[in-house]
C-alpha cells in the first residue's frame, strides 16, 4: 500500500547523502528526464570535480571553465530529481559517499 502511495506521489527510492540525511528520488518521468538532460547538455564535467572550484581562465593549455556555473547546473538538476530539492543547509552536509550517490543519481537521468 505504501509503495502505491509513493508512486502516486511520484516518489521513488531513497538515497543517503550524509549521516542523518536521506532524500527520496522522484520517479523518472519522461518530462523530468527531458528537463534534466536539457539542463545538463553543456556540462561534460563530473559533479565532484566542480565542487568549490574557482573559474579557470583560458590558457594555451586549455579552455576556460566556469566551475561555479557547472556546480550550480548540477544543483539545479538535483532540485528537479530529489523530493523537496536539496536546500543549501542539506547540500553543505553531503559527505563523500553522498557525492558518489549524487553522481550515480544524475547518471540515471541522463
N, C-alpha and C positions, 0 to 999 in steps of 0.2 A: 504494500500500500504506500509506504513512504517513497519507494522508488518511482511509483506512478505520479505522486505529488511533485517530486523533484523534476521529473520530465515535463510535467505540465508547467512548472515554473521556469523551465529551461535551465535547470541546474544539473551539472554533470558531476564528475569525480572531484575529489578533494586533494589538494596538494599542500605539502608542508613547506613553508618558506623560512621559518625560524622557530626557535623554541617558543611554543605557545602561540604561534601564528600559522594558521591554516586558512586556506581560501578554497571556495568551490569554483570549479571551472564551468563556464557556461557551455551548454551543448552547442557544438559547432554547426550552426545553420549555414545554409548557402550564403545568406546575406552577411553574416558575421565573417565568414571566410573571405568573401569578396572585400569587405571593409579592411580586414587585417592585411590582405595581400596588396591592396591599393596603398595603404599607409607604408608598408614595408618594402615596396618595389625598388626604392632607391637606397636601401640600407644593406649593402653587401657585407657589413661587419657584424661580428658576434656581439651580443649584448654585453658579455663580461669584459670585452676589450674596451668598450666605450665608457664604462663607469668611471666618473670622476676625472676624466682627461680634459686638458685644455685643448683648444683648437690647434691644429697643425697648419702652418703656412706652407704654401707650395714651394718646393725647392727642386734642384736638379735631380735629387734622389727620389722624389715622389710628389704626388698631388696634395693639395690642401684637403684636410678633413675637419669638419666641424663636429668634433666629438660630443659636445653638449647637445647638439641637434640630433645626433644619432641616438644618444641616450633618451632624449625626450620622445623620439619616434617610438622607441620600444615601450616607453611608459604609456604612451597613447594606446598602443596595441594591447598592453596588459590591462588597461582600464576597460577595453572592449571585451576581453575574454575572461576576466575574473569577476565573479559575482561581487558586486559592491565596489569594484575597481581596486586600486592599490594606492590609497592616500599616502601623502608624504611621510607621516609617522610610521606607517607599516612598511613603506618602501625602504626607509632608513634602517629598519630592523632585519631585513632579509640577510641571511647568512650564506656562507659558501655553498652549502647544499641547496639552499633556496635559489641561488643564482643558477645552479645547474638545472633545477626544476623549471625555472622560468625559460631557460634556453630550450629545453625539451618541449615545453608547452607551446612556445611560439612556432617551433618546427612543425608541430601537429596541425597548426592552422595555415601553414604555408605549403 
